[in-house]
Protein backbone atom coordinates (compact mmCIF):
# COMPACT_ATOMS: atom_id res chain seq x y z
CA UNK A 1 0.00 0.00 0.00
CA UNK A 2 1.30 3.40 -0.84
CA UNK A 3 0.12 6.36 1.14
CA UNK A 4 -0.14 8.91 -1.60
CA UNK A 5 0.41 11.88 0.63
CA UNK A 6 3.63 10.60 2.13
CA UNK A 7 4.82 8.09 -0.48
CA UNK A 8 5.31 5.41 2.13
CA UNK A 9 5.19 1.78 1.18
CA UNK A 10 3.47 -1.04 3.00
CA UNK A 11 3.47 -4.64 1.94
CA UNK A 12 1.56 -7.14 4.04
CA UNK A 13 1.99 -10.77 3.11
CA UNK A 14 -1.46 -12.12 3.50
CA UNK A 15 -3.80 -13.86 1.14
CA UNK A 16 -6.94 -11.90 0.66
CA UNK A 17 -9.99 -14.10 0.51
CA UNK A 18 -12.66 -12.24 -1.35
CA UNK A 19 -15.31 -14.69 -0.26
CA UNK A 20 -15.05 -13.23 3.20
CA UNK A 21 -14.93 -9.68 2.03
CA UNK A 22 -17.78 -7.25 2.05
CA UNK A 23 -17.48 -3.70 0.96
CA UNK A 24 -17.60 -1.50 4.00
CA UNK A 25 -20.27 1.13 4.14
CA UNK A 26 -18.29 3.36 6.44
CA UNK A 27 -14.86 4.80 6.18
CA UNK A 28 -12.26 2.45 7.55
CA UNK A 29 -9.26 3.44 9.54
CA UNK A 30 -6.19 3.52 7.35
CA UNK A 31 -2.77 2.48 8.56
CA UNK A 32 0.45 3.84 7.17
CA UNK A 33 3.81 2.23 7.53
CA UNK A 34 7.28 3.61 7.23
CA UNK A 35 9.08 0.36 6.56
CA UNK A 36 9.04 -2.22 3.80
CA UNK A 37 8.42 -5.70 5.21
CA UNK A 38 9.78 -8.49 3.06
CA UNK A 39 7.13 -10.13 0.95
CA UNK A 40 7.74 -13.55 -0.50
CA UNK A 41 5.27 -15.34 -2.73
CA UNK A 42 4.57 -19.04 -2.54
CA UNK A 43 7.40 -19.83 -4.94
CA UNK A 44 9.79 -17.67 -2.92
CA UNK A 45 9.86 -15.00 -5.59
CA UNK A 46 9.25 -11.42 -4.69
CA UNK A 47 6.07 -10.11 -6.33
CA UNK A 48 6.82 -6.54 -7.31
CA UNK A 49 5.38 -3.90 -9.60
CA UNK A 50 7.29 -0.67 -10.03
CA UNK A 51 5.98 2.71 -11.14
CA UNK A 52 7.68 6.07 -11.35
CA UNK A 53 6.54 8.92 -9.09
CA UNK A 54 5.13 10.66 -12.18
CA UNK A 55 3.09 7.59 -13.10
CA UNK A 56 1.75 7.36 -9.57
CA UNK A 57 0.84 11.03 -9.68
CA UNK A 58 -0.98 10.51 -12.98
CA UNK A 59 -3.08 7.74 -11.44
CA UNK A 60 -3.72 9.79 -8.32
CA UNK A 61 -4.87 12.85 -10.23
CA UNK A 62 -7.06 10.78 -12.55
CA UNK A 63 -8.74 9.01 -9.62
CA UNK A 64 -9.38 12.31 -7.88
CA UNK A 65 -10.67 13.99 -11.04
CA UNK A 66 -13.17 11.19 -11.64
CA UNK A 67 -14.45 11.14 -8.03
CA UNK A 68 -17.14 10.24 -7.04
CA UNK A 69 -17.03 7.91 -10.02
CA UNK A 70 -14.57 5.10 -10.50
CA UNK A 71 -11.56 5.91 -12.66
CA UNK A 72 -9.63 3.41 -14.73
CA UNK A 73 -6.37 3.09 -16.62
CA UNK A 74 -4.21 0.46 -18.27
CA UNK A 75 -0.65 -0.28 -17.19
CA UNK A 76 1.92 -0.98 -19.90
CA UNK A 77 5.37 -2.35 -19.28
CA UNK A 78 7.60 -5.37 -19.00
CA UNK A 79 7.34 -8.41 -16.81
CA UNK A 80 9.98 -10.90 -15.79
CA UNK A 81 8.82 -13.75 -13.61
CA UNK A 82 6.94 -12.01 -10.78
CA UNK A 83 8.52 -8.61 -11.32
CA UNK A 84 6.87 -5.92 -13.41
CA UNK A 85 8.26 -2.58 -14.55
CA UNK A 86 5.82 0.07 -15.74
CA UNK A 87 6.67 2.02 -18.87
CA UNK A 88 3.42 3.90 -19.22
CA UNK A 89 0.04 4.36 -17.65
CA UNK A 90 -2.71 4.95 -20.20
CA UNK A 91 -5.82 6.72 -18.98
CA UNK A 92 -8.97 5.18 -20.43
CA UNK A 93 -12.62 6.03 -20.14
CA UNK A 94 -14.89 4.32 -17.67
CA UNK A 95 -17.42 2.94 -20.15
CA UNK A 96 -19.83 1.51 -17.58
CA UNK A 97 -23.44 2.35 -18.35
CA UNK A 98 -26.02 2.40 -15.56
CA UNK A 99 -27.19 -1.17 -15.24
CA UNK A 100 -28.83 -3.35 -12.60
CA UNK A 101 -28.71 -0.65 -9.99
CA UNK A 102 -25.03 0.05 -10.46
CA UNK A 103 -23.45 3.21 -11.80
CA UNK A 104 -19.90 4.44 -12.36
CA UNK A 105 -19.80 5.17 -8.64
CA UNK A 106 -19.34 1.47 -7.94
CA UNK A 107 -18.52 -0.11 -11.28
CA UNK A 108 -16.03 0.39 -14.08
CA UNK A 109 -15.75 -1.04 -17.54
CA UNK A 110 -12.89 -0.66 -19.98
CA UNK A 111 -14.14 -0.97 -23.53
CA UNK A 112 -12.65 -3.96 -25.37
CA UNK A 113 -11.70 -1.58 -28.17
CA UNK A 114 -9.60 0.45 -25.72
CA UNK A 115 -7.90 -2.68 -24.42
CA UNK A 116 -7.17 -3.86 -27.97
CA UNK A 117 -5.84 -0.44 -29.02
CA UNK A 118 -3.53 -0.10 -26.03
CA UNK A 119 -2.38 -3.70 -26.23
CA UNK A 120 -1.59 -3.30 -29.91
CA UNK A 121 0.39 -0.12 -29.31
CA UNK A 122 2.30 -1.79 -26.48
CA UNK A 123 3.19 -4.75 -28.68
CA UNK A 124 4.64 -2.43 -31.28
CA UNK A 125 7.14 -1.30 -28.64
CA UNK A 126 7.80 -4.83 -27.38
CA UNK A 127 5.80 -4.07 -24.24
CA UNK A 128 2.86 -5.82 -22.66
CA UNK A 129 -0.35 -4.96 -20.94
CA UNK A 130 0.71 -5.80 -17.38
CA UNK A 131 -1.99 -4.30 -15.23
CA UNK A 132 -5.29 -2.54 -14.75
CA UNK A 133 -5.88 0.40 -12.48
CA UNK A 134 -9.19 1.52 -11.03
CA UNK A 135 -10.39 3.51 -8.06
CA UNK A 136 -12.77 2.77 -5.21
CA UNK A 137 -14.63 5.96 -4.29
CA UNK A 138 -15.18 5.97 -0.53
CA UNK A 139 -14.10 2.36 -0.19
CA UNK A 140 -10.82 0.67 0.75
CA UNK A 141 -8.21 -0.19 -1.89
CA UNK A 142 -8.98 -3.89 -1.64
CA UNK A 143 -10.53 -5.96 -4.42
CA UNK A 144 -14.25 -6.59 -4.40
CA UNK A 145 -15.97 -9.83 -5.35
CA UNK A 146 -16.68 -8.20 -8.72
CA UNK A 147 -12.97 -7.46 -9.15
CA UNK A 148 -12.19 -11.11 -8.45
CA UNK A 149 -14.79 -12.35 -10.91
CA UNK A 150 -13.31 -10.20 -13.68
CA UNK A 151 -9.62 -10.73 -12.92
CA UNK A 152 -7.19 -12.18 -15.42
CA UNK A 153 -4.23 -14.31 -14.34
CA UNK A 154 -0.79 -12.67 -14.29
CA UNK A 155 -2.21 -9.17 -14.41
CA UNK A 156 -1.64 -6.64 -11.66
CA UNK A 157 -4.73 -4.90 -10.32
CA UNK A 158 -3.91 -1.52 -8.87
CA UNK A 159 -6.69 -0.07 -6.74
CA UNK A 160 -6.80 3.41 -5.25
CA UNK A 161 -9.05 4.30 -2.35
CA UNK A 162 -10.52 7.78 -2.78
CA UNK A 163 -12.19 9.39 0.20
CA UNK A 164 -13.86 12.78 -0.10
CA UNK A 165 -12.08 13.33 -3.40
CA UNK A 166 -8.58 12.50 -2.17
CA UNK A 167 -6.60 9.34 -2.84
CA UNK A 168 -5.56 7.88 0.49
CA UNK A 169 -4.02 4.54 -0.43
CA UNK A 170 -2.94 2.60 -3.48
CA UNK A 171 -2.44 -1.16 -3.46
CA UNK A 172 -1.67 -3.73 -6.13
CA UNK A 173 -3.10 -7.23 -6.26
CA UNK A 174 -2.43 -10.36 -8.27
CA UNK A 175 -4.29 -13.65 -8.54
CA UNK A 176 -2.73 -16.66 -6.89
CA UNK A 177 -4.74 -19.87 -6.77
CA UNK A 178 -7.87 -17.89 -7.56
CA UNK A 179 -7.58 -15.49 -4.65
CA UNK A 180 -6.05 -12.05 -4.63
CA UNK A 181 -2.76 -11.53 -2.85
CA UNK A 182 -1.15 -8.18 -2.46
CA UNK A 183 2.05 -7.53 -4.36
CA UNK A 184 4.76 -5.06 -3.49
CA UNK A 185 4.22 -1.68 -5.05
CA UNK A 186 7.41 0.27 -5.51
CA UNK A 187 8.12 3.73 -6.69
CA UNK A 188 11.40 4.69 -8.28
CA UNK A 189 12.94 7.76 -9.76
CA UNK A 190 12.95 7.67 -13.57
ZN1 LIG B 1 -12.86 -2.66 -7.63
Boltz pocket constraint, residues with backbone or C-beta under 6 A from the ligand:
constraints:
  - pocket:
      binder: B
      contacts: [[A, 134], [A, 135], [A, 136], [A, 142], [A, 143], [A, 144], [A, 147], [A, 159]]
      max_distance: 6.0
